[in-house]
């Protein structure tokens, strides 16, 4: 099985270190969830894995290819797409134009891009209904669909999603979980930062816990969820 491999990764902002010797693998295909408290370093981790922050130590490899030192567009070309917290859609642009921006780095025939766009619409029919609408005029859940669809248009091997369910209604979260499981079933690797621990355990094949910039536990979702200490700390069970 192919992996996105993170080995002894340290990173931060200037002199402030946030991540300390982080190591784990993201299987492709499959869904890996990262959980932890606010300020644990989860967003910094994704920003480092997409080239927005340069690590001070460690290795990032995708399918055995070393990515350390690449610019952010190099990470996209290598096969990593990043759906940031807050969606970051472009105001004043239609849903379809926001989706097409995801394919900006690809040298692909127009027919191929059109097929990929139809695949996004097949996964999220609501986006097809809204395709001529200003993207930021949609609901939060529909905007999250659009942000994920934009990531799909890059044809990644791994898609990283920061705060999948934040601020969304439970019914919309269920729709997104089903969509991500379908994408994983079609061969995609997913790395999802998720504040709602119950959602993370429902969604993911494996769970990584980050605390104060360090990985403190990793394993299958069933193994991690069965740990009484984890249930007490993150689900409020005693």
HELIX and SHEET records of a PDB file:
HELIX    1   1 UNK A   42  UNK A   49  1                                   8    
HELIX    2   2 UNK A   72  UNK A   78  1                                   7    
HELIX    3   3 UNK A   95  UNK A  101  1                                   7    
HELIX    4   4 UNK A  110  UNK A  123  1                                  14    
HELIX    5   5 UNK A  125  UNK A  129  1                                   5    
HELIX    6   6 UNK A  135  UNK A  137  5                                   3    
HELIX    7   7 UNK A  140  UNK A  152  1                                  13    
HELIX    8   8 UNK A  170  UNK A  185  1                                  16    
HELIX    9   9 UNK A  197  UNK A  203  1                                   7    
HELIX   10  10 UNK A  221  UNK A  225  1                                   5    
HELIX   11  11 UNK A  228  UNK A  235  1                                   8    
SHEET    1   A 4 UNK A  16  UNK A  28  0                                        
SHEET    2   A 4 UNK A   2  UNK A  13 -1                                        
SHEET    3   A 4 UNK A  57  UNK A  62 -1                                        
SHEET    4   A 4 UNK A  65  UNK A  66 -1                                        
SHEET    1   B 6 UNK A  80  UNK A  83  0                                        
SHEET    2   B 6 UNK A 158  UNK A 162  1                                        
SHEET    3   B 6 UNK A 189  UNK A 193  1                                        
SHEET    4   B 6 UNK A  30  UNK A  35  1                                        
SHEET    5   B 6 UNK A 206  UNK A 211  1                                        
SHEET    6   B 6 UNK A 214  UNK A 220 -1                                        
END                                                                             
